[in-house]
Structures are given as C-alpha cells and as structure tokens.
Amino acid sequence: MSQAGHSEFSTAAYVALVRELLGHGYAVRGFADAEPNARHLILRHDIDMSLEAAVPIAEAEAALG
C-alpha cells in the first residue's frame, strides 16, 4: 500500500537511493564499524516481510559492492 507522498517499493528505486547516498560520500558500515563523525549507512533488512525480495535485493547490493 502507498502512503501519501510515498511510492511503492521497487528494487530499482532502492538501488537508485543507495547509489545516490554513496555518491554523496556515504559508506555502508555495520553497527560495529560505524564512525560517529563519518557519513555512513547501516542497512538492515526485515526479509520476513517478503522472502521473494530477499534474493534480488542481495544481488543488487552485491552489484553495488
């Protein structure tokens, strides 16, 4: 379901968002590697919401490095 001002989730939109953030100097880090003064992303996935989306998302993230 869409909420006002929000669009439906898609793998392509997710990849575009992550690329945009990486392009602005953000780095993907785990909780243990997060640096308080650095730009970073901590990505967390609740795959139990859509098991079908888990593999395409994992493949997209692997392609992004």
N, CA, C and O atoms as CSV, one atom per row, in Angstrom:
chain,resi,resn,atom,element,x,y,z
A,1,MET,N,N,0.823,-1.187,0.000
A,1,MET,CA,C,0.000,0.000,0.000
A,1,MET,C,C,0.867,1.250,0.000
A,1,MET,O,O,1.917,1.296,0.641
A,2,SER,N,N,0.423,2.232,-0.708
A,2,SER,CA,C,1.133,3.512,-0.720
A,2,SER,C,C,0.586,4.421,0.366
A,2,SER,O,O,-0.602,4.400,0.688
A,3,GLN,N,N,1.482,5.212,0.917
A,3,GLN,CA,C,1.081,6.263,1.835
A,3,GLN,C,C,1.219,7.575,1.085
A,3,GLN,O,O,1.958,7.658,0.104
A,4,ALA,N,N,0.525,8.584,1.532
A,4,ALA,CA,C,0.622,9.883,0.874
A,4,ALA,C,C,2.075,10.324,0.825
A,4,ALA,O,O,2.753,10.348,1.853
A,5,GLY,N,N,2.558,10.675,-0.364
A,5,GLY,CA,C,3.923,11.138,-0.511
A,5,GLY,C,C,4.953,10.028,-0.662
A,5,GLY,O,O,6.142,10.309,-0.818
A,6,HIS,N,N,4.525,8.797,-0.621
A,6,HIS,CA,C,5.446,7.669,-0.743
A,6,HIS,C,C,5.016,6.792,-1.913
A,6,HIS,O,O,3.823,6.631,-2.174
A,7,SER,N,N,5.982,6.233,-2.606
A,7,SER,CA,C,5.660,5.332,-3.706
A,7,SER,C,C,5.911,3.900,-3.271
A,7,SER,O,O,6.514,3.647,-2.229
A,8,GLU,N,N,5.447,2.986,-4.070
A,8,GLU,CA,C,5.659,1.569,-3.789
A,8,GLU,C,C,7.153,1.245,-3.860
A,8,GLU,O,O,7.893,1.861,-4.626
A,9,PHE,N,N,7.577,0.295,-3.073
A,9,PHE,CA,C,8.975,-0.133,-3.071
A,9,PHE,C,C,9.287,-0.871,-4.361
A,9,PHE,O,O,8.465,-1.636,-4.866
A,10,SER,N,N,10.476,-0.638,-4.888
A,10,SER,CA,C,10.987,-1.420,-6.011
A,10,SER,C,C,12.489,-1.575,-5.824
A,10,SER,O,O,13.143,-0.732,-5.210
A,11,THR,N,N,13.016,-2.648,-6.354
A,11,THR,CA,C,14.455,-2.869,-6.277
A,11,THR,C,C,15.201,-1.752,-7.004
A,11,THR,O,O,16.239,-1.289,-6.532
A,12,ALA,N,N,14.678,-1.322,-8.142
A,12,ALA,CA,C,15.326,-0.252,-8.907
A,12,ALA,C,C,15.378,1.045,-8.106
A,12,ALA,O,O,16.396,1.737,-8.121
A,13,ALA,N,N,14.303,1.380,-7.414
A,13,ALA,CA,C,14.289,2.602,-6.600
A,13,ALA,C,C,15.250,2.477,-5.429
A,13,ALA,O,O,15.907,3.450,-5.062
A,14,TYR,N,N,15.338,1.311,-4.850
A,14,TYR,CA,C,16.274,1.065,-3.741
A,14,TYR,C,C,17.714,1.240,-4.218
A,14,TYR,O,O,18.515,1.901,-3.557
A,15,VAL,N,N,18.039,0.649,-5.363
A,15,VAL,CA,C,19.388,0.774,-5.928
A,15,VAL,C,C,19.699,2.239,-6.216
A,15,VAL,O,O,20.800,2.707,-5.925
A,16,ALA,N,N,18.742,2.963,-6.783
A,16,ALA,CA,C,18.951,4.386,-7.076
A,16,ALA,C,C,19.209,5.174,-5.796
A,16,ALA,O,O,20.078,6.045,-5.774
A,17,LEU,N,N,18.475,4.883,-4.741
A,17,LEU,CA,C,18.667,5.565,-3.464
A,17,LEU,C,C,20.052,5.280,-2.894
A,17,LEU,O,O,20.744,6.201,-2.461
A,18,VAL,N,N,20.461,4.016,-2.889
A,18,VAL,CA,C,21.775,3.656,-2.345
A,18,VAL,C,C,22.878,4.295,-3.189
A,18,VAL,O,O,23.850,4.813,-2.641
A,19,ARG,N,N,22.738,4.265,-4.513
A,19,ARG,CA,C,23.736,4.913,-5.386
A,19,ARG,C,C,23.838,6.401,-5.086
A,19,ARG,O,O,24.937,6.951,-5.019
A,20,GLU,N,N,22.709,7.043,-4.909
A,20,GLU,CA,C,22.693,8.479,-4.602
A,20,GLU,C,C,23.429,8.756,-3.293
A,20,GLU,O,O,24.235,9.683,-3.214
A,21,LEU,N,N,23.155,7.960,-2.280
A,21,LEU,CA,C,23.818,8.152,-0.989
A,21,LEU,C,C,25.312,7.873,-1.080
A,21,LEU,O,O,26.111,8.606,-0.497
A,22,LEU,N,N,25.703,6.825,-1.800
A,22,LEU,CA,C,27.127,6.533,-1.988
A,22,LEU,C,C,27.806,7.680,-2.729
A,22,LEU,O,O,28.946,8.033,-2.423
A,23,GLY,N,N,27.106,8.262,-3.703
A,23,GLY,CA,C,27.640,9.381,-4.457
A,23,GLY,C,C,27.832,10.643,-3.617
A,23,GLY,O,O,28.598,11.532,-3.989
A,24,HIS,N,N,27.147,10.715,-2.505
A,24,HIS,CA,C,27.281,11.858,-1.594
A,24,HIS,C,C,28.256,11.559,-0.451
A,24,HIS,O,O,28.288,12.270,0.553
A,25,GLY,N,N,29.040,10.510,-0.618
A,25,GLY,CA,C,30.088,10.233,0.355
A,25,GLY,C,C,29.718,9.314,1.504
A,25,GLY,O,O,30.506,9.132,2.431
A,26,TYR,N,N,28.538,8.738,1.454
A,26,TYR,CA,C,28.159,7.785,2.495
A,26,TYR,C,C,28.821,6.441,2.204
A,26,TYR,O,O,29.018,6.079,1.044
A,27,ALA,N,N,29.161,5.707,3.257
A,27,ALA,CA,C,29.742,4.377,3.124
A,27,ALA,C,C,28.879,3.401,3.911
A,27,ALA,O,O,28.362,3.737,4.976
A,28,VAL,N,N,28.727,2.199,3.385
A,28,VAL,CA,C,27.952,1.174,4.075
A,28,VAL,C,C,28.826,0.572,5.166
A,28,VAL,O,O,29.949,0.139,4.905
A,29,ARG,N,N,28.316,0.546,6.370
A,29,ARG,CA,C,29.038,0.018,7.525
A,29,ARG,C,C,28.111,-0.851,8.360
A,29,ARG,O,O,26.888,-0.721,8.293
A,30,GLY,N,N,28.703,-1.729,9.138
A,30,GLY,CA,C,27.958,-2.480,10.129
A,30,GLY,C,C,27.903,-1.683,11.418
A,30,GLY,O,O,28.612,-0.687,11.563
A,31,PHE,N,N,27.078,-2.103,12.345
A,31,PHE,CA,C,26.967,-1.371,13.609
A,31,PHE,C,C,28.325,-1.235,14.301
A,31,PHE,O,O,28.642,-0.172,14.833
A,32,ALA,N,N,29.116,-2.288,14.297
A,32,ALA,CA,C,30.412,-2.271,14.988
A,32,ALA,C,C,31.419,-1.348,14.311
A,32,ALA,O,O,32.354,-0.872,14.955
A,33,ASP,N,N,31.235,-1.092,13.016
A,33,ASP,CA,C,32.188,-0.278,12.259
A,33,ASP,C,C,31.731,1.163,12.043
A,33,ASP,O,O,32.423,1.939,11.384
A,34,ALA,N,N,30.597,1.519,12.582
A,34,ALA,CA,C,30.074,2.874,12.387
A,34,ALA,C,C,30.961,3.888,13.101
A,34,ALA,O,O,31.351,3.694,14.252
A,35,GLU,N,N,31.266,4.958,12.402
A,35,GLU,CA,C,32.085,6.036,12.960
A,35,GLU,C,C,31.174,7.236,13.207
A,35,GLU,O,O,30.572,7.745,12.262
A,36,PRO,N,N,31.058,7.694,14.434
A,36,PRO,CA,C,30.118,8.775,14.757
A,36,PRO,C,C,30.297,10.044,13.936
A,36,PRO,O,O,29.319,10.753,13.699
A,37,ASN,N,N,31.500,10.350,13.501
A,37,ASN,CA,C,31.750,11.591,12.765
A,37,ASN,C,C,31.812,11.404,11.252
A,37,ASN,O,O,32.155,12.340,10.530
A,38,ALA,N,N,31.488,10.218,10.764
A,38,ALA,CA,C,31.565,9.937,9.333
A,38,ALA,C,C,30.161,9.720,8.761
A,38,ALA,O,O,29.223,9.365,9.475
A,39,ARG,N,N,30.051,9.945,7.458
A,39,ARG,CA,C,28.797,9.644,6.771
A,39,ARG,C,C,28.761,8.151,6.500
A,39,ARG,O,O,29.647,7.606,5.843
A,40,HIS,N,N,27.753,7.513,6.999
A,40,HIS,CA,C,27.648,6.078,6.755
A,40,HIS,C,C,26.193,5.634,6.729
A,40,HIS,O,O,25.294,6.307,7.233
A,41,LEU,N,N,26.007,4.476,6.120
A,41,LEU,CA,C,24.708,3.824,6.057
A,41,LEU,C,C,24.809,2.521,6.822
A,41,LEU,O,O,25.780,1.778,6.673
A,42,ILE,N,N,23.829,2.248,7.625
A,42,ILE,CA,C,23.706,0.929,8.243
A,42,ILE,C,C,22.403,0.368,7.695
A,42,ILE,O,O,21.316,0.826,8.048
A,43,LEU,N,N,22.527,-0.627,6.832
A,43,LEU,CA,C,21.357,-1.202,6.176
A,43,LEU,C,C,20.887,-2.429,6.947
A,43,LEU,O,O,21.670,-3.321,7.271
A,44,ARG,N,N,19.627,-2.449,7.224
A,44,ARG,CA,C,19.037,-3.571,7.939
A,44,ARG,C,C,17.812,-4.022,7.153
A,44,ARG,O,O,17.023,-3.196,6.694
A,45,HIS,N,N,17.660,-5.298,7.002
A,45,HIS,CA,C,16.564,-5.827,6.197
A,45,HIS,C,C,15.695,-6.758,7.022
A,45,HIS,O,O,16.197,-7.640,7.719
A,46,ASP,N,N,14.419,-6.560,6.939
A,46,ASP,CA,C,13.456,-7.463,7.552
A,46,ASP,C,C,12.892,-8.343,6.440
A,46,ASP,O,O,11.790,-8.107,5.945
A,47,ILE,N,N,13.667,-9.366,6.055
A,47,ILE,CA,C,13.287,-10.171,4.896
A,47,ILE,C,C,12.050,-11.020,5.138
A,47,ILE,O,O,11.454,-11.539,4.193
A,48,ASP,N,N,11.663,-11.163,6.396
A,48,ASP,CA,C,10.465,-11.945,6.651
A,48,ASP,C,C,9.212,-11.264,6.103
A,48,ASP,O,O,8.162,-11.898,5.999
A,49,MET,N,N,9.310,-9.991,5.757
A,49,MET,CA,C,8.179,-9.285,5.156
A,49,MET,C,C,7.974,-9.707,3.703
A,49,MET,O,O,6.848,-9.677,3.205
A,50,SER,N,N,9.044,-10.097,3.022
A,50,SER,CA,C,8.950,-10.548,1.639
A,50,SER,C,C,10.155,-11.426,1.315
A,50,SER,O,O,11.199,-10.932,0.891
A,51,LEU,N,N,10.002,-12.703,1.516
A,51,LEU,CA,C,11.102,-13.626,1.210
A,51,LEU,C,C,11.449,-13.604,-0.275
A,51,LEU,O,O,12.600,-13.839,-0.645
A,52,GLU,N,N,10.464,-13.322,-1.128
A,52,GLU,CA,C,10.702,-13.274,-2.568
A,52,GLU,C,C,11.646,-12.132,-2.936
A,52,GLU,O,O,12.357,-12.224,-3.937
A,53,ALA,N,N,11.666,-11.069,-2.153
A,53,ALA,CA,C,12.510,-9.913,-2.454
A,53,ALA,C,C,13.935,-10.075,-1.936
A,53,ALA,O,O,14.815,-9.308,-2.325
A,54,ALA,N,N,14.180,-11.048,-1.075
A,54,ALA,CA,C,15.487,-11.180,-0.434
A,54,ALA,C,C,16.616,-11.407,-1.443
A,54,ALA,O,O,17.655,-10.753,-1.354
A,55,VAL,N,N,16.436,-12.299,-2.376
A,55,VAL,CA,C,17.499,-12.603,-3.342
A,55,VAL,C,C,17.756,-11.428,-4.285
A,55,VAL,O,O,18.915,-11.051,-4.457
A,56,PRO,N,N,16.731,-10.826,-4.907
A,56,PRO,CA,C,17.015,-9.669,-5.776
A,56,PRO,C,C,17.691,-8.515,-5.026
A,56,PRO,O,O,18.567,-7.854,-5.584
A,57,ILE,N,N,17.305,-8.269,-3.792
A,57,ILE,CA,C,17.931,-7.200,-3.018
A,57,ILE,C,C,19.398,-7.563,-2.735
A,57,ILE,O,O,20.282,-6.718,-2.874
A,58,ALA,N,N,19.652,-8.798,-2.345
A,58,ALA,CA,C,21.025,-9.245,-2.080
A,58,ALA,C,C,21.880,-9.138,-3.337
A,58,ALA,O,O,23.033,-8.710,-3.268
A,59,GLU,N,N,21.327,-9.521,-4.478
A,59,GLU,CA,C,22.067,-9.414,-5.735
A,59,GLU,C,C,22.341,-7.957,-6.092
A,59,GLU,O,O,23.431,-7.634,-6.563
A,60,ALA,N,N,21.376,-7.082,-5.877
A,60,ALA,CA,C,21.559,-5.665,-6.173
A,60,ALA,C,C,22.628,-5.066,-5.265
A,60,ALA,O,O,23.468,-4.291,-5.721
A,61,GLU,N,N,22.601,-5.421,-3.987
A,61,GLU,CA,C,23.607,-4.905,-3.059
A,61,GLU,C,C,24.992,-5.431,-3.396
A,61,GLU,O,O,25.975,-4.697,-3.292
A,62,ALA,N,N,25.082,-6.692,-3.797
A,62,ALA,CA,C,26.380,-7.252,-4.190
A,62,ALA,C,C,26.922,-6.517,-5.412
A,62,ALA,O,O,28.122,-6.257,-5.496
A,63,ALA,N,N,26.053,-6.185,-6.351
A,63,ALA,CA,C,26.487,-5.458,-7.547
A,63,ALA,C,C,26.962,-4.048,-7.202
A,63,ALA,O,O,27.828,-3.498,-7.883
A,64,LEU,N,N,26.395,-3.465,-6.142
A,64,LEU,CA,C,26.819,-2.134,-5.704
A,64,LEU,C,C,28.114,-2.183,-4.892
A,64,LEU,O,O,28.745,-1.155,-4.647
A,65,GLY,N,N,28.494,-3.373,-4.487
A,65,GLY,CA,C,29.716,-3.524,-3.697
A,65,GLY,C,C,29.459,-3.398,-2.229
A,65,GLY,O,O,30.388,-3.501,-1.428
